[in-house]
Amino acid sequence: MILAETKTDKVKKEVVEICLPDQWRVYQLYIAKLKRIYYLDLPTAYAKLNEEFPPIRVRPFGEFFFEWSELSPA
């Protein structure tokens, strides 16, 4: 699953990612458990989710290759 939200900056004519850590926290509490989230360029606001309740494991993408076996179904 991929979670992201973007908007278009009409002045700069570029796509801007919107950081939604509070929405991710609500999703984790009430909808479904997020086992891991991987980012190529990990925003600081998302990295802080590792330390708050409920903890959401947000990691740099490179760590996926060390964790994939415990995340994939047997």
Distance bins in CASP14 RR format, pairs under 12 A and 6 or more apart:
PFRMAT RR
TARGET T0000
AUTHOR 0000-0000-0000
RMODE 2
METHOD distances of the structure
MODEL  1
1 24 0 0 0 0 0 1 0 0 0 0 0
1 27 0 0 0 0 0 1 0 0 0 0 0
1 31 0 0 0 0 0 1 0 0 0 0 0
1 32 0 0 0 0 1 0 0 0 0 0 0
1 33 0 0 0 0 0 1 0 0 0 0 0
1 34 1 0 0 1 0 0 0 0 0 0 0
1 35 0 0 0 0 1 0 0 0 0 0 0
1 36 0 0 0 0 0 1 0 0 0 0 0
1 37 0 0 0 0 1 0 0 0 0 0 0
1 38 0 0 0 0 0 1 0 0 0 0 0
1 71 0 0 0 0 0 1 0 0 0 0 0
2 17 0 0 0 0 0 1 0 0 0 0 0
2 34 0 0 0 0 0 1 0 0 0 0 0
2 37 0 0 0 0 1 0 0 0 0 0 0
2 38 0 0 0 0 1 0 0 0 0 0 0
2 39 0 0 0 0 0 1 0 0 0 0 0
2 40 0 0 0 0 0 1 0 0 0 0 0
3 17 0 0 0 0 0 1 0 0 0 0 0
3 18 0 0 0 0 0 1 0 0 0 0 0
3 19 0 0 0 0 0 1 0 0 0 0 0
3 20 1 0 0 1 0 0 0 0 0 0 0
3 21 0 0 0 0 0 1 0 0 0 0 0
3 23 0 0 0 0 1 0 0 0 0 0 0
3 24 1 0 0 1 0 0 0 0 0 0 0
3 25 0 0 0 0 0 1 0 0 0 0 0
3 26 0 0 0 0 0 1 0 0 0 0 0
3 27 1 0 0 1 0 0 0 0 0 0 0
3 28 0 0 0 0 0 1 0 0 0 0 0
3 31 0 0 0 0 0 1 0 0 0 0 0
3 32 0 0 0 0 0 1 0 0 0 0 0
3 34 1 0 0 1 0 0 0 0 0 0 0
3 36 0 0 0 0 0 1 0 0 0 0 0
3 37 1 0 0 1 0 0 0 0 0 0 0
3 38 0 0 0 0 0 1 0 0 0 0 0
3 39 0 0 0 0 0 1 0 0 0 0 0
3 46 0 0 0 0 1 0 0 0 0 0 0
3 49 0 0 0 0 0 1 0 0 0 0 0
3 56 0 0 0 0 0 1 0 0 0 0 0
3 58 0 0 0 0 0 1 0 0 0 0 0
4 15 0 0 0 0 0 1 0 0 0 0 0
4 16 0 0 0 0 0 1 0 0 0 0 0
4 17 1 0 0 1 0 0 0 0 0 0 0
4 18 0 0 0 0 1 0 0 0 0 0 0
4 19 0 0 0 0 1 0 0 0 0 0 0
4 20 0 0 0 0 1 0 0 0 0 0 0
4 23 0 0 0 0 0 1 0 0 0 0 0
4 24 0 0 0 0 0 1 0 0 0 0 0
4 37 0 0 0 0 1 0 0 0 0 0 0
4 38 0 0 0 0 0 1 0 0 0 0 0
4 39 0 0 0 0 1 0 0 0 0 0 0
4 40 0 0 0 0 0 1 0 0 0 0 0
4 43 0 0 0 0 0 1 0 0 0 0 0
4 46 0 0 0 0 0 1 0 0 0 0 0
5 15 0 0 0 0 0 1 0 0 0 0 0
5 16 0 0 0 0 1 0 0 0 0 0 0
5 17 1 0 0 1 0 0 0 0 0 0 0
5 18 1 0 1 0 0 0 0 0 0 0 0
5 19 0 0 0 0 1 0 0 0 0 0 0
5 20 1 0 1 0 0 0 0 0 0 0 0
5 21 0 0 0 0 0 1 0 0 0 0 0
5 23 0 0 0 0 1 0 0 0 0 0 0
5 24 0 0 0 0 0 1 0 0 0 0 0
6 14 0 0 0 0 1 0 0 0 0 0 0
6 15 1 0 1 0 0 0 0 0 0 0 0
6 16 1 0 0 1 0 0 0 0 0 0 0
6 17 1 0 1 0 0 0 0 0 0 0 0
6 18 1 0 0 1 0 0 0 0 0 0 0
6 19 0 0 0 0 0 1 0 0 0 0 0
6 20 0 0 0 0 0 1 0 0 0 0 0
7 14 0 0 0 0 0 1 0 0 0 0 0
7 15 1 0 0 1 0 0 0 0 0 0 0
7 16 1 0 1 0 0 0 0 0 0 0 0
7 17 0 0 0 0 1 0 0 0 0 0 0
7 18 1 0 0 1 0 0 0 0 0 0 0
7 19 0 0 0 0 0 1 0 0 0 0 0
7 20 0 0 0 0 0 1 0 0 0 0 0
8 14 1 0 0 1 0 0 0 0 0 0 0
8 15 1 0 1 0 0 0 0 0 0 0 0
8 16 1 0 0 1 0 0 0 0 0 0 0
8 17 0 0 0 0 0 1 0 0 0 0 0
8 18 0 0 0 0 0 1 0 0 0 0 0
9 15 1 0 0 1 0 0 0 0 0 0 0
9 16 1 0 1 0 0 0 0 0 0 0 0
9 17 0 0 0 0 0 1 0 0 0 0 0
9 18 0 0 0 0 0 1 0 0 0 0 0
10 16 0 0 0 0 0 1 0 0 0 0 0
17 39 0 0 0 0 0 1 0 0 0 0 0
17 40 0 0 0 0 0 1 0 0 0 0 0
17 41 0 0 0 0 1 0 0 0 0 0 0
17 42 0 0 0 0 0 1 0 0 0 0 0
17 43 1 0 0 1 0 0 0 0 0 0 0
17 45 0 0 0 0 0 1 0 0 0 0 0
17 46 0 0 0 0 0 1 0 0 0 0 0
18 24 0 0 0 0 0 1 0 0 0 0 0
18 43 0 0 0 0 0 1 0 0 0 0 0
18 45 0 0 0 0 0 1 0 0 0 0 0
18 46 0 0 0 0 0 1 0 0 0 0 0
19 39 0 0 0 0 0 1 0 0 0 0 0
19 41 0 0 0 0 0 1 0 0 0 0 0
19 42 0 0 0 0 0 1 0 0 0 0 0
19 43 1 0 1 0 0 0 0 0 0 0 0
19 44 0 0 0 0 1 0 0 0 0 0 0
19 45 1 0 1 0 0 0 0 0 0 0 0
19 46 1 0 0 1 0 0 0 0 0 0 0
19 47 0 0 0 0 0 1 0 0 0 0 0
19 48 0 0 0 0 0 1 0 0 0 0 0
19 49 0 0 0 0 0 1 0 0 0 0 0
19 58 0 0 0 0 0 1 0 0 0 0 0
20 26 0 0 0 0 1 0 0 0 0 0 0
20 27 0 0 0 0 1 0 0 0 0 0 0
20 37 0 0 0 0 0 1 0 0 0 0 0
20 43 0 0 0 0 0 1 0 0 0 0 0
20 45 0 0 0 0 1 0 0 0 0 0 0
20 46 0 0 0 0 1 0 0 0 0 0 0
20 49 0 0 0 0 0 1 0 0 0 0 0
20 56 0 0 0 0 0 1 0 0 0 0 0
21 27 0 0 0 0 0 1 0 0 0 0 0
21 28 0 0 0 0 0 1 0 0 0 0 0
21 34 0 0 0 0 0 1 0 0 0 0 0
21 37 0 0 0 0 0 1 0 0 0 0 0
21 43 0 0 0 0 1 0 0 0 0 0 0
21 44 0 0 0 0 0 1 0 0 0 0 0
21 45 1 0 1 0 0 0 0 0 0 0 0
21 46 1 0 0 1 0 0 0 0 0 0 0
21 47 0 0 0 0 1 0 0 0 0 0 0
21 48 1 0 0 1 0 0 0 0 0 0 0
21 49 1 0 1 0 0 0 0 0 0 0 0
21 50 0 0 0 0 0 1 0 0 0 0 0
21 51 0 0 0 0 0 1 0 0 0 0 0
21 52 0 0 0 0 1 0 0 0 0 0 0
21 54 0 0 0 0 0 1 0 0 0 0 0
21 56 0 0 0 0 1 0 0 0 0 0 0
21 58 0 0 0 0 1 0 0 0 0 0 0
22 28 0 0 0 0 0 1 0 0 0 0 0
22 29 0 0 0 0 0 1 0 0 0 0 0
22 45 0 0 0 0 1 0 0 0 0 0 0
22 46 0 0 0 0 0 1 0 0 0 0 0
22 48 0 0 0 0 0 1 0 0 0 0 0
22 49 0 0 0 0 1 0 0 0 0 0 0
22 52 0 0 0 0 1 0 0 0 0 0 0
22 56 0 0 0 0 0 1 0 0 0 0 0
23 29 0 0 0 0 0 1 0 0 0 0 0
23 30 0 0 0 0 0 1 0 0 0 0 0
23 31 0 0 0 0 0 1 0 0 0 0 0
23 34 0 0 0 0 0 1 0 0 0 0 0
23 45 0 0 0 0 0 1 0 0 0 0 0
23 46 0 0 0 0 0 1 0 0 0 0 0
23 49 0 0 0 0 0 1 0 0 0 0 0
23 56 0 0 0 0 0 1 0 0 0 0 0
24 30 0 0 0 0 0 1 0 0 0 0 0
24 31 0 0 0 0 0 1 0 0 0 0 0
24 32 0 0 0 0 0 1 0 0 0 0 0
24 33 0 0 0 0 0 1 0 0 0 0 0
24 34 1 0 0 1 0 0 0 0 0 0 0
24 37 1 0 0 1 0 0 0 0 0 0 0
24 43 0 0 0 0 0 1 0 0 0 0 0
24 45 0 0 0 0 1 0 0 0 0 0 0
24 46 1 0 0 1 0 0 0 0 0 0 0
24 48 0 0 0 0 0 1 0 0 0 0 0
24 49 1 0 0 1 0 0 0 0 0 0 0
24 50 0 0 0 0 0 1 0 0 0 0 0
24 52 0 0 0 0 0 1 0 0 0 0 0
24 54 0 0 0 0 1 0 0 0 0 0 0
24 55 0 0 0 0 0 1 0 0 0 0 0
24 56 1 0 1 0 0 0 0 0 0 0 0
24 57 0 0 0 0 0 1 0 0 0 0 0
24 58 0 0 0 0 1 0 0 0 0 0 0
25 31 0 0 0 0 0 1 0 0 0 0 0
25 34 0 0 0 0 1 0 0 0 0 0 0
25 37 0 0 0 0 0 1 0 0 0 0 0
25 45 0 0 0 0 0 1 0 0 0 0 0
25 46 0 0 0 0 0 1 0 0 0 0 0
25 48 0 0 0 0 0 1 0 0 0 0 0
25 49 1 0 0 1 0 0 0 0 0 0 0
25 50 0 0 0 0 0 1 0 0 0 0 0
25 51 0 0 0 0 0 1 0 0 0 0 0
25 52 1 0 0 1 0 0 0 0 0 0 0
25 53 0 0 0 0 1 0 0 0 0 0 0
25 54 1 0 0 1 0 0 0 0 0 0 0
25 55 0 0 0 0 1 0 0 0 0 0 0
25 56 1 0 0 1 0 0 0 0 0 0 0
25 58 0 0 0 0 0 1 0 0 0 0 0
26 32 0 0 0 0 0 1 0 0 0 0 0
26 34 0 0 0 0 0 1 0 0 0 0 0
26 49 0 0 0 0 0 1 0 0 0 0 0
26 54 0 0 0 0 1 0 0 0 0 0 0
26 56 0 0 0 0 0 1 0 0 0 0 0
27 33 0 0 0 0 1 0 0 0 0 0 0
27 34 1 0 0 1 0 0 0 0 0 0 0
27 37 0 0 0 0 0 1 0 0 0 0 0
27 49 0 0 0 0 0 1 0 0 0 0 0
27 54 0 0 0 0 0 1 0 0 0 0 0
27 56 0 0 0 0 1 0 0 0 0 0 0
28 34 1 0 1 0 0 0 0 0 0 0 0
28 35 0 0 0 0 0 1 0 0 0 0 0
28 36 0 0 0 0 0 1 0 0 0 0 0
28 37 0 0 0 0 0 1 0 0 0 0 0
28 49 0 0 0 0 1 0 0 0 0 0 0
28 50 0 0 0 0 0 1 0 0 0 0 0
28 52 0 0 0 0 0 1 0 0 0 0 0
28 53 0 0 0 0 1 0 0 0 0 0 0
28 54 1 0 1 0 0 0 0 0 0 0 0
28 55 0 0 0 0 1 0 0 0 0 0 0
28 56 1 0 1 0 0 0 0 0 0 0 0
28 57 0 0 0 0 0 1 0 0 0 0 0
28 58 0 0 0 0 0 1 0 0 0 0 0
29 52 0 0 0 0 0 1 0 0 0 0 0
29 53 0 0 0 0 1 0 0 0 0 0 0
29 54 1 0 1 0 0 0 0 0 0 0 0
29 55 0 0 0 0 0 1 0 0 0 0 0
29 56 0 0 0 0 1 0 0 0 0 0 0
30 54 0 0 0 0 0 1 0 0 0 0 0
31 54 0 0 0 0 0 1 0 0 0 0 0
32 54 0 0 0 0 0 1 0 0 0 0 0
32 56 0 0 0 0 0 1 0 0 0 0 0
33 54 0 0 0 0 1 0 0 0 0 0 0
33 55 0 0 0 0 0 1 0 0 0 0 0
33 56 0 0 0 0 1 0 0 0 0 0 0
33 57 0 0 0 0 0 1 0 0 0 0 0
34 46 0 0 0 0 0 1 0 0 0 0 0
34 49 0 0 0 0 1 0 0 0 0 0 0
34 50 0 0 0 0 0 1 0 0 0 0 0
34 54 0 0 0 0 1 0 0 0 0 0 0
34 55 0 0 0 0 0 1 0 0 0 0 0
34 56 1 0 1 0 0 0 0 0 0 0 0
34 57 1 0 0 1 0 0 0 0 0 0 0
34 58 0 0 0 0 1 0 0 0 0 0 0
34 59 0 0 0 0 0 1 0 0 0 0 0
34 71 0 0 0 0 0 1 0 0 0 0 0
35 55 0 0 0 0 0 1 0 0 0 0 0
35 56 0 0 0 0 1 0 0 0 0 0 0
35 57 1 0 0 1 0 0 0 0 0 0 0
35 58 0 0 0 0 0 1 0 0 0 0 0
35 59 0 0 0 0 0 1 0 0 0 0 0
35 64 0 0 0 0 0 1 0 0 0 0 0
35 67 0 0 0 0 1 0 0 0 0 0 0
35 68 0 0 0 0 0 1 0 0 0 0 0
35 70 0 0 0 0 1 0 0 0 0 0 0
35 71 1 0 1 0 0 0 0 0 0 0 0
35 72 0 0 0 0 0 1 0 0 0 0 0
35 73 0 0 0 0 0 1 0 0 0 0 0
36 46 0 0 0 0 0 1 0 0 0 0 0
36 49 0 0 0 0 0 1 0 0 0 0 0
36 50 0 0 0 0 0 1 0 0 0 0 0
36 55 0 0 0 0 0 1 0 0 0 0 0
36 56 0 0 0 0 1 0 0 0 0 0 0
36 57 1 0 1 0 0 0 0 0 0 0 0
36 58 1 0 0 1 0 0 0 0 0 0 0
36 59 1 0 0 1 0 0 0 0 0 0 0
36 60 0 0 0 0 0 1 0 0 0 0 0
36 61 0 0 0 0 0 1 0 0 0 0 0
36 62 0 0 0 0 0 1 0 0 0 0 0
36 63 0 0 0 0 1 0 0 0 0 0 0
36 64 1 0 0 1 0 0 0 0 0 0 0
36 66 0 0 0 0 0 1 0 0 0 0 0
36 67 1 0 0 1 0 0 0 0 0 0 0
36 68 0 0 0 0 1 0 0 0 0 0 0
36 70 0 0 0 0 1 0 0 0 0 0 0
36 71 1 0 0 1 0 0 0 0 0 0 0
36 72 0 0 0 0 0 1 0 0 0 0 0
37 43 0 0 0 0 0 1 0 0 0 0 0
37 46 1 0 0 1 0 0 0 0 0 0 0
37 47 0 0 0 0 0 1 0 0 0 0 0
37 49 0 0 0 0 1 0 0 0 0 0 0
37 50 0 0 0 0 1 0 0 0 0 0 0
37 55 0 0 0 0 0 1 0 0 0 0 0
37 56 1 0 0 1 0 0 0 0 0 0 0
37 57 1 0 0 1 0 0 0 0 0 0 0
37 58 1 0 1 0 0 0 0 0 0 0 0
37 59 1 0 0 1 0 0 0 0 0 0 0
37 60 0 0 0 0 0 1 0 0 0 0 0
37 61 0 0 0 0 1 0 0 0 0 0 0
37 63 0 0 0 0 0 1 0 0 0 0 0
37 64 0 0 0 0 0 1 0 0 0 0 0
37 67 0 0 0 0 0 1 0 0 0 0 0
37 71 0 0 0 0 0 1 0 0 0 0 0
38 46 0 0 0 0 0 1 0 0 0 0 0
38 47 0 0 0 0 0 1 0 0 0 0 0
38 56 0 0 0 0 0 1 0 0 0 0 0
38 57 0 0 0 0 1 0 0 0 0 0 0
38 58 1 0 0 1 0 0 0 0 0 0 0
38 59 1 0 1 0 0 0 0 0 0 0 0
38 60 1 0 0 1 0 0 0 0 0 0 0
38 61 1 0 1 0 0 0 0 0 0 0 0
38 62 1 0 0 1 0 0 0 0 0 0 0
38 63 1 0 0 1 0 0 0 0 0 0 0
38 64 1 0 1 0 0 0 0 0 0 0 0
38 65 0 0 0 0 1 0 0 0 0 0 0
38 66 0 0 0 0 0 1 0 0 0 0 0
38 67 0 0 0 0 1 0 0 0 0 0 0
38 68 0 0 0 0 0 1 0 0 0 0 0
38 71 0 0 0 0 0 1 0 0 0 0 0
39 45 0 0 0 0 0 1 0 0 0 0 0
39 46 1 0 0 1 0 0 0 0 0 0 0
39 47 0 0 0 0 1 0 0 0 0 0 0
39 49 0 0 0 0 0 1 0 0 0 0 0
39 50 0 0 0 0 0 1 0 0 0 0 0
39 56 0 0 0 0 0 1 0 0 0 0 0
39 57 0 0 0 0 0 1 0 0 0 0 0
39 58 1 0 0 1 0 0 0 0 0 0 0
39 59 1 0 0 1 0 0 0 0 0 0 0
39 60 1 0 0 1 0 0 0 0 0 0 0
39 61 1 0 0 1 0 0 0 0 0 0 0
39 62 0 0 0 0 1 0 0 0 0 0 0
39 63 0 0 0 0 0 1 0 0 0 0 0
39 64 0 0 0 0 0 1 0 0 0 0 0
40 46 0 0 0 0 0 1 0 0 0 0 0
40 59 0 0 0 0 0 1 0 0 0 0 0
40 60 1 0 0 1 0 0 0 0 0 0 0
40 61 1 0 1 0 0 0 0 0 0 0 0
40 62 0 0 0 0 1 0 0 0 0 0 0
40 63 0 0 0 0 0 1 0 0 0 0 0
40 64 0 0 0 0 0 1 0 0 0 0 0
41 47 0 0 0 0 0 1 0 0 0 0 0
41 60 0 0 0 0 1 0 0 0 0 0 0
41 61 0 0 0 0 1 0 0 0 0 0 0
41 62 0 0 0 0 0 1 0 0 0 0 0
42 48 0 0 0 0 0 1 0 0 0 0 0
42 49 0 0 0 0 0 1 0 0 0 0 0
42 50 0 0 0 0 0 1 0 0 0 0 0
42 57 0 0 0 0 0 1 0 0 0 0 0
42 58 1 0 0 1 0 0 0 0 0 0 0
42 59 1 0 0 1 0 0 0 0 0 0 0
42 60 1 0 1 0 0 0 0 0 0 0 0
42 61 0 0 0 0 1 0 0 0 0 0 0
42 62 0 0 0 0 0 1 0 0 0 0 0
42 63 0 0 0 0 0 1 0 0 0 0 0
43 49 0 0 0 0 0 1 0 0 0 0 0
43 58 0 0 0 0 1 0 0 0 0 0 0
43 60 0 0 0 0 0 1 0 0 0 0 0
44 50 0 0 0 0 0 1 0 0 0 0 0
44 51 0 0 0 0 0 1 0 0 0 0 0
44 58 0 0 0 0 0 1 0 0 0 0 0
45 51 0 0 0 0 0 1 0 0 0 0 0
45 52 0 0 0 0 0 1 0 0 0 0 0
45 56 0 0 0 0 0 1 0 0 0 0 0
45 58 0 0 0 0 1 0 0 0 0 0 0
46 52 0 0 0 0 0 1 0 0 0 0 0
46 56 0 0 0 0 1 0 0 0 0 0 0
46 57 0 0 0 0 0 1 0 0 0 0 0
46 58 1 0 1 0 0 0 0 0 0 0 0
46 59 0 0 0 0 1 0 0 0 0 0 0
46 60 0 0 0 0 0 1 0 0 0 0 0
47 55 0 0 0 0 0 1 0 0 0 0 0
47 56 0 0 0 0 0 1 0 0 0 0 0
47 57 0 0 0 0 0 1 0 0 0 0 0
47 58 1 0 1 0 0 0 0 0 0 0 0
47 59 0 0 0 0 1 0 0 0 0 0 0
47 60 0 0 0 0 1 0 0 0 0 0 0
48 55 0 0 0 0 0 1 0 0 0 0 0
48 56 0 0 0 0 1 0 0 0 0 0 0
48 58 0 0 0 0 1 0 0 0 0 0 0
49 55 1 0 0 1 0 0 0 0 0 0 0
49 56 1 0 1 0 0 0 0 0 0 0 0
49 57 0 0 0 0 1 0 0 0 0 0 0
49 58 1 0 1 0 0 0 0 0 0 0 0
49 59 0 0 0 0 0 1 0 0 0 0 0
50 56 1 0 0 1 0 0 0 0 0 0 0
50 57 1 0 0 1 0 0 0 0 0 0 0
50 58 1 0 1 0 0 0 0 0 0 0 0
50 59 0 0 0 0 1 0 0 0 0 0 0
50 60 0 0 0 0 0 1 0 0 0 0 0
50 63 0 0 0 0 0 1 0 0 0 0 0
51 57 0 0 0 0 0 1 0 0 0 0 0
51 58 0 0 0 0 0 1 0 0 0 0 0
52 58 0 0 0 0 0 1 0 0 0 0 0
57 63 0 0 0 0 1 0 0 0 0 0 0
57 64 0 0 0 0 0 1 0 0 0 0 0
57 67 0 0 0 0 1 0 0 0 0 0 0
57 70 0 0 0 0 0 1 0 0 0 0 0
57 71 0 0 0 0 0 1 0 0 0 0 0
58 64 0 0 0 0 0 1 0 0 0 0 0
59 65 0 0 0 0 0 1 0 0 0 0 0
59 66 0 0 0 0 1 0 0 0 0 0 0
59 67 1 0 0 1 0 0 0 0 0 0 0
59 68 0 0 0 0 0 1 0 0 0 0 0
59 71 0 0 0 0 0 1 0 0 0 0 0
60 66 0 0 0 0 0 1 0 0 0 0 0
60 67 0 0 0 0 0 1 0 0 0 0 0
61 67 0 0 0 0 0 1 0 0 0 0 0
61 68 0 0 0 0 0 1 0 0 0 0 0
62 68 0 0 0 0 0 1 0 0 0 0 0
63 70 0 0 0 0 0 1 0 0 0 0 0
63 71 0 0 0 0 0 1 0 0 0 0 0
64 70 0 0 0 0 0 1 0 0 0 0 0
64 71 0 0 0 0 1 0 0 0 0 0 0
64 72 0 0 0 0 0 1 0 0 0 0 0
65 71 0 0 0 0 0 1 0 0 0 0 0
END
